[in-house]
Amino acid sequence: MTTPDNLHEADGLENKVTTETENAAQEENTSALPIEKPEATETQSDQHLEEVNNENATDAEDHENHHRHQIPLEDYHSMSLDKLVSALEQLIQKERVQVIRDHVEAIKSEFNNKYDALVEEKKEAFVEDGGNELDFEFSLPVRQKFFALYNEYKEKRNQYYKNLEKSLHENQANRLEIIEELKGLINVEENINTTYKHFRELQDRWKNAGPVPRNQYNDVWQTYHHHVEIFYDFMDLNKDLRDLDFKHNLEQKLKLIEKAEALKDETNINVMFRELQLLHKVWKEDIGPVAKEHREEVWEKFSAATKILHEKRQDFLKDQEKDFEVNLQKKQEIILKIEELSAPIQKHGDWQKRIREIEKLRQEFFDAGKVPMAENEKTWKLFKNAVRKFNHTKNEFYKNLKKDQHDNLEKKNALLAQAISLKDSEDWETTTPIMKKIQTEWSSIGHVPRKVSDKIWKEFKAACNHYFDRFHQNKQKGSSEDQKIADQKIAFIKELETVSLPEDKNSGIEILKGFLEKWQNFENVKADQRAISAKFYRTFEKLSKSLKLTSNETEMLRFNSRVENLTQEDEDKINREKIYLRKRIDELNQDIRQLENNIQFFNVSDPKNPLFTDVLKNIERHKSELNLLKEKLKALRSVD
């Protein structure tokens, strides 16, 4: 049995005498996690120490990730779209992918906000110039370049973290292996110098073992140091060798204290804190224990120096937050000024002056600096809405300024051209309400220049009279023929009810197309038109089901049949149908996105939730209708 000494007291463990029996029992209980924490006074829960420890645990996964704090975060808010793309490109090319995440996400947020605002501005101008919102399209090459770069960043980032994860687990396994070897040094039957040399080799291997997952960092480190303490307790080292070891550790820790104390003169707070983190890592991971009589003194000095730096950093952050609040107030004042300038005025010169003032305020807003993170999105939204309101009021003024007789003449000329184009139409059901609407709009437009007033009125009246004379003549003629055509349609439907389609699906489809073509060739009649058509399509759907066609396939057969009968003379009808389809497609896309967002609020572990299943069914139904509408739009485009 060895004689107990004070090695176990040297750096913070409880003051007790350990026997060989107690040692064996203690060794059996020390596997994954430490029983006691080394240097107990160093693990106190002071805020200034916790902050450093938490940051070091976060950095544990990557010993180089502290570099991200040394890359200055630019004022991306004040950059143009092109400059944002350039900034992103520079980061990807020159910096390590693992240290630029905050910068890339800040750039992405600013780019999306600015690009969306530009699209809204262009859309408003397009609509105000008479364009249809559904036809609006806008894109800039800078957007494609930005997202190409962003995708490149994501690929590099994903590959990096994939490799890092593998490396972290290998390092963790390596460190656990070192701990097992360290545990094996206790009670070995070999020369003390050989054992101590082996111990030193394990220490060197530990220093070079690399980072481990952050959630394992403290446990692995504490386990290792726990067994280092056990090694000192169990090994009856040569006193001179031990004292030399303690002396060296004391010298190294005193140097760290000097460096920590010198950091109070560092003007860059971020650099100061990162250096302090590094000193704490070296203190914990690279330097062993010191003699008991020095332990508390050196730790208190190191902790005191850390506390001074922590307080300095806290003061800096408070001052920085105050600056952000000042910037926020500046931006709020700018937004109020923009809103005040949005009040309507009636002179062109005054509007030009305001436009120059707005441009100046916009630049002041971008130059005002950062605001508190919690207020950033809200402030940007208020600014964007204020500018949009100003532009809308300005555009309304210039739009109303042009409402004079020349505008009225252009409008009446457009109605005249439309009336002339429709005067020979025989699509009575569609054209008649349009012609009536044209006449109503003509009456509401107002005066035009006197020199052309009589001329365009006579032309417009002649076109309208020509159409409605033909309309009344056709109405009188059609009443006697309608019943005859209706009887022919009914006979055709009865014939279909007796048809049996072949088993071959393609042959059956061709027969169905023939039925549709024949139906389309019948003239429209007033007598029981809806009832007859409904009966035909019910019969047609029965035949389609016999071929096991889906509802979408059946609908496309009917739609294609109608499209094939369209001509260039039906251009207005085609355009109206296209507009409807595009609008409906946009609505469905929006509904699908909303439903897919709603899914995130359900607990996917319970797939039988009726609300969850209803949402899924709605998504599928919307997607099915979306595919059908896209097919219809494609068919219409083939007519052009």
N, C-alpha and C positions, 0 to 999 in steps of 0.2 A: 504494500500500500504506500502511495506517495504521500509526502507531507504537504498539506494544503498551504498555499501562499495567497497573496493578495491579487493575483492576476485577474481573477473574475471580478474584482472591484475596480479594475484600472480605468474603465470607460463607461460606467453607468449601470452595471447590473447590481442586484441586491447584494448586500454585504452578508454572505453566508459561507459556511464551510461545506464543501461538497465531498462526500465519500464515494468510493468506487461503486457501492451498491446504488447510491442515489444517481450516480452518473449513468449507470446502465439503464435504470428506469427512465431517466430523462432522455437518453438517446432513443429509446423505443417510442417516445411520444413526439419526436421531432422529425417530421417527414416533409409535408408540403408547406405548412405555415409555421411561423415562429411561435414559441411559447411565450417568450419575453422579447420586447423590442430593445435593441441596443441603444445605448446612450439616451436613457429615458428623458433627461432634461431637454434633449434636442428635439423630441417629438411632441413638445407641448403644443397646445392648440391656439397659440397666439396668431392673430390675423395676419401679421406681416410674414410669419413663417408659412402659414397655410397657403398664402397666395403664391409664394415661390414654389412650394411643394406641388401644388395643383398644376401649375404651369409646366413643371418638370415632368410630371406624370403624363401630361398631354403630349409633350415633346418626345416622350420615351419611344414612340413608334418610329421616329426618324431623327437621328442625332444631328441631321443637318437642317431640319426644318426651321430652326431659328432664323435662317437667312430671309424667310418671308417677311420678317419684321423689319429687315434692313432695306427692303425695296420701298421707296417712298410711294405712298398712295396719292396719285395725282388728282387734281380737281377735274374729274371726268365730266362733271356736270356742265362745265363751261366749254367743253369741246364740241366741235362740229361732228357730223357723221363720218366724214373722211378722216378726221384726226382720231376719232375713236377706233376706227379700223386700223389706222397706223399704229396706235398705242397697243392694240391687241397683238398685231403682227410682231412688234418689237418684243413684247413679253414672251411670246411663244418661241421666237428665234434665239433670244439671248438668256432667258432665265430657265431654271429648272421647273419642270411642270408642277412639282409638288408644292412650290412656294408661291404660286401666283393665283391661287383659287379666288381669294377675296378681290383681287384686282380684276380678274376676268369677269366675275359675277357683277361687280360694280359697273364695268364697261358695258356688259350685256344689258343691264337694267337701264342705263342711260340711253343706249342705242335704241332699244325698243320704245322707250318713251318718246324720244325725238322723232323716230321714224313714224310711229303711230300718229303723232301730232301733224307731221307733214302730210301723211295720207289723208287725214281728216280735212286738212286745209285744201288739198287738191280736189277732194270729193265735193266739198262745198262749192268751190269755184266751178266745177264741172256741172253740178246741178243748177247753179244760178245762171249758167250760160245756156240752159235749156236741155242739158243731157238727162238721160234716165239713170237713176241711181243704180239700177240693176246692170246697166251696161258699163259702169265705171270700172276701169282697170288702170292700175298704176304700179310701177315697179322701177327701182333704180339699180344699176349694176353694183353699187356699194353694198346693197343688202345681200346679194348673192356672195360677194367677197367676204362679208362679215361672217355669215353662217358657214361658209367653207372653212374659214379660220377657226371658228368656234368648234366645229366638228373635229377638226384636226387636233385641237386642244383636248377635247373629250377622249379621243382615241389614245392620245399619249398619256393622259391622266389615268385612264382605266388600265392601260398596260403597266404603268408604273405601280399602281396600287395592287395589281395582281402579283407582280414580282415582289413587292414589298411584303405582302401578306405571307408569301412563302418564306421569305427571308426571316421575318419576325418569328414565325413558328420554329424555324431551324435554330435561330439564336436562343429562343426560350428552351428548347430541348438541350442545347449545348450548355446553357447555364445550369439547368437542373442536373445535368450529368456532372458538372463541376461540383455542385453542392453534394451529390452522392459521394464523389471521391473525397471531398473534404470531411464528410462524416466518417469515411473509412479510415482516416488518419488516426482516429482516437483509439487508444489502447493497442496500437500495433507493436509488434515485437521487432523493433529495428533501432538502429543508432539514431539518437536525437537529432544530430546534424542532417542525416539523410531525410528524416521526417520533416524537419524544418525547411530543407531545400525543396522538398516536394510541395510543402505548403506555399512557398514563395512562387513556385511554378504555377500553382492553381490560381494565385492572386493575379499573376500576369495574364493568364488565360481569361480570367474573369474580366479584366479591364478591356480586353480586345474582343470580347464575345459578341458585341454589336447590340442594337436596340431590340426590345421585346414589346409585345402588345401593351398599350397603355393601361388596360384594366388588370394586367398582371405585374406591372412595374413595381409597385410598392411591396406586394407580397413576395415576389422573387427576391427583391433587394433585402427585405427584412429577414427572409429565411436564410439568405447567404450570410448576413452579418450576425445573425443569431448563432450559426454554426462556427463562424470565426471566433466568437466569444467562447463558445464551448471548447474550441480547440485550445485557446489560451488557458482555459480553466483546467483542462485535462492534461496538457503537456507540461511536464516539469522542465521548462526550458532553462538553459544556462542564464543566470541572472545578468551577466554582462551583455549577452546577446539580446536579451529582452529589453534591458535599459537602453541599449543602442537603438533598438527598434522604436521604443517609445520616444526617445530623444529626436530621432529623425521625423517621426509623425508630428511631434510638437513643433518642430521648426517649420514644417510644411503648413501646418494649420495657422501658425503665427503669420506666415507670409500671406495666406489667404485673408486673414483679418486685415492686414495692412492694405491689401488690394481693395477689400470691401470698404474700408474707411476712406481710401483715396477716391472711390467712385462718387463721393458726395460732390466733387468738383466737376463731374461730367455734365455738360450742358444738354446733351441729347438724352432725353429721358428714356427713350426706347432702347438706345444702346446701353445705358446704365442698367436697366432692368435685365436685359439679356445677359450682360456680363455678370450680374449678381446671380442669375440662375446658374450660369456656368460654374461660378465659385461654389455654389451649394452642391452641384453635382460632383465636383472634385472632392469636396469635403466628405460627402457621403460615400462615394464610390471608389475613390482612388487612394484615400489616406486612411490608415488604420487607427486604432485607439491610442490614447496617450495615458501617462501615469495618472492615477486617481487624484493626486494632489493638484494637478493642473487642469483636469477635465472640466470642472464646473467653471473655472475662471476663463479658459479660452472659449468655451461655448457661449458664455454670457457676453464676452466681447464681440464675438461673431454675430450673435443675435442682436446686440445693441446696434452694431453697424448696419445690419439688415433693416432694423426698425427705422433708422434715420432715412435710409434710401426709400423704404416703403412709404413713409410719410411725405417725402419729397415727391414721389410719384403720384400719391393721392392728391396733393396740392396741385400738381400739374394737370391732372385729369379734371379736377374741379374748375381750374382756370380755363381749360380747354372747353369744358361744357358751357362756361359762361360766355366764351367767345361764340360758340355755336348758337347760344340763345340770342346774342346780339345780332348775329347774321340772320337768324329767323325773324327777328323784329324788323330788320331792314327789308327782307323779302316780303313780309306781310304788308309793310307800308307801300312797297312798289306795287303789289297786287291791288291795293286799295286805289292807288293813283290810276292804274289801268282801268279799273272798274268805273272810276269817275269820268274818265275820258270816253267811255262807251255811251254816254248820254247823247241822244240825237241832236244834231245841228243841221242847219239848212244852207250852208254856203260851202262851195267847192274849196275856196281858199282856206277856210277854217279846218276842213277835213285834211288837207295836205299838211297843215301845220301839226295836226294831231298825229298823223302817220309818222312824222319825224320824231315826235315826242315818244311815241310807243316804241320805236326802234331803239331810242336811247334808253328807255326803261327796261327793255328786254336785255340789253347788254349789261345794265347795272344789276339786274337780277342774276345773270350768270356769273358776274364778277363778285357777287356779295359773299361767296364762300360757303362752306359747309354748314348745315343745320343739324340739330339732334336727329339721330337715326330714326327715332319714333315719329318724327315730324316730316321726314324727307318726302315720302310718297304723297302725303296729304298736301304739303306745300306745293309740290310740282303740279298736282291735279288742280289746285285752286288757280295757280298761275296760268295753266293751259286753258282752263275754262274762261278766265278773264280775257285772255287774248282772243279766244274764239268768239266771245261775246262782242268784243270790239270789232273784229272783222265782219261779223254778221251785220252789225248796225251800219258799218261803213258800206258794205255791199248793198244793203237795202236802200241806202241813200242814193247811190249811183244807179241802182236799178230803177228806182222811182223817177230819177231825174230824166231818164230816157223815155218816159211814158208821155209822148206827145203825139201829134198827128202823124208823124212819119212812122212811129211804132204801130199806130192803128192801121195805117195803110198796109204795112207788112203783114199784120195779122189777117186783115180782110183778103189780101192777095193769097195767103195760105189757105183760107177757107174757100176762096173761089177755085183754086187749083184742086182742092179736095172734092168739091161739088162737081166739077167737070169730069174728074176721074171716075166718079161714081154714077154719073147720070145715065149710063147705058148698062148698069149692073142688073142682073136678073136674080141676084141673091136677095130677094125681097125681105126676108125675115131679118137678115143682118143689116142690110143697107138702110132700110127705112128709118129705124131709130137714129142712125148716124146722120142721115140727111136732116131729120128734125132737129137734132142737136146742133148741127152746123147753122141752121137758120136762127136758132135761139142765140148762139154765140155771136152771130153777125149783128143781131139787134143790140147786144150788150156792149159792143166794142166802143162805139162812139164815133165822133167825126173824123173824117179824113180830108186831105186837101181838096178844095172845091173843084179844081181843074180836072180831077180824075174821079170825083165822086159819082157822077151820073154814069160814066162809062163802066166802072166795075159793078155798080148796082144792076145795070141792065144785063151784064154778062152773068152775074150770080143768079138773078131772077130767072133768066132763060134756062140755065142748067137745072135749077130746082123744078121749074114747070115741066121741063122735058122728062125728068125722072118721075114725078108724081102723076103726069098724064099716062105714062106707060104703066105705072103701078096700078092705077084704077082700071085701066083696060084689061090688064092681066087678071085682076081680081074678079071682074065680071066674067071673063072667059073661063077662068079656072074652076068656078063652082060646078059647072056641068061635067068636067073631066075628072074632078077629084075622086068621085065615087068609083069611077071605072078603074083608076090606078089603085085605089085602096083595095078593090076586089081582087086585082091581080096580085097584090102583095099577100093578101090572106091566103089565096090559092097556093102561092109559093111556100108559105109557112107550113101549110098542111102537107105539102109534098115533102118538106124537110123532116116532118115528124115520122115519116115512114122510112127514112133512109137508114141504112146500116153501113157504117164505115169499115174499110178493110182493117185487118190487124196490123198491117205495116204502118207505123206512125207517120213516116214521111209521105206516103201515098195519101193517108188520111188528111194530112195538113194541106196538101195541094187541093184536095177536094173541097176542104173548108174555105180555102182562098177563093175558089171558084164561086162558092155560095155567096161570100162577101162581095165579090166583084159584081155578081148579078144583082144583089140587093142594092149596091151603090148606084147601079144603072137605073133603078126605078126613080121616077120623079117624085119630089116631095109633094105631099097633099095636106090639106088642112083637116080633112075628115078623119077623126080618130087617130091622128098621126102618132101621138105618144103611145097610145095603147097598142097600136099595131107594131111599132118599133120595139116596144118592151117585150111583146110576145115573140118576135123574131129572135131577139138576143137571148131570151130564155131558152128557146129551142136550140140556138147555136151553141150555148154553153153546155147543154146536155150532150150534144155531139162531141164537143171538145173534151168533156170529162170521160167519154168512152175511149178516147185516145190517151187518157191519163195526162192531159196537159195541165200545167199549173195555171192559176188565175192570171199570173203575169204573162205567160205565154199566150193565153187566150186574148188578153187585152192587147198585146202587141200585134196579134193577127188582125184584130179589128182596126187598130190605129194605123198599121201599115197600109191596110186597104184604103183608108181615107186619104192617107198621104199620097198614094199612087194616083189618086184622082185629082190632086191639086195641080195647078199650073201656075205660070208666071202671073196670070191675071188675078190669082188668089194671094198676091204678095202681102196685102194688108192682113188677111186672115192668118197667114203663116207667121208674120211678125208678131201679131197679138198672141198666138199660141206659144211662140218662143219666149216672149216676155213672161207669160204666165208660168211656163215650165221653169225658167231660170229663177223666178221669184220663189216658186214652191220648193225648188232644190235648195236654195239658200235657207228657207225656213226649216226644212228637214235636217239639214246639216247642223243648224243651230239647236234644234230640238235634241238631236243625237248627242251633241256635245254636252248639253245640259243633263241629259239622262245619264251619260257616262260619268259626269261629275258627281251626280247623286249617288252612284254606286259606292263611291268612296266612304259614304257615311253609314253604310251597312256593315254588319259583322259578317264577313265572308265565311266564318266558321259555321254559320247556320244557313246553308244554302236553301233550306226549305222555308225560310221566312217568306210569307206570301207577298209582302211588299217588295222584297228583293226580286222574287221571280216575276212579279208584274213589271218591274222596271226592265228586266232582261227581255221579256216578251215585247214590250214597247219598243225597245231598241231594235230588235229583229224585225218587227213590223215596219218601223220607219226605214230601216236599211233596204227592205224589200221594195217599198214604195220608191225609195231614192233610186234604186237600180232601174226600176221601170221608167221613171221620169227621164233618167239619163238616156235610156234606149230611145225614148220618144224624141228627145231633143236631137239625138244623133240622126234619127230618121228624117226629121224636118230639115236638118242642115243639108241632107243629100238632095233636097229639092232645089237648093240655090244654084 
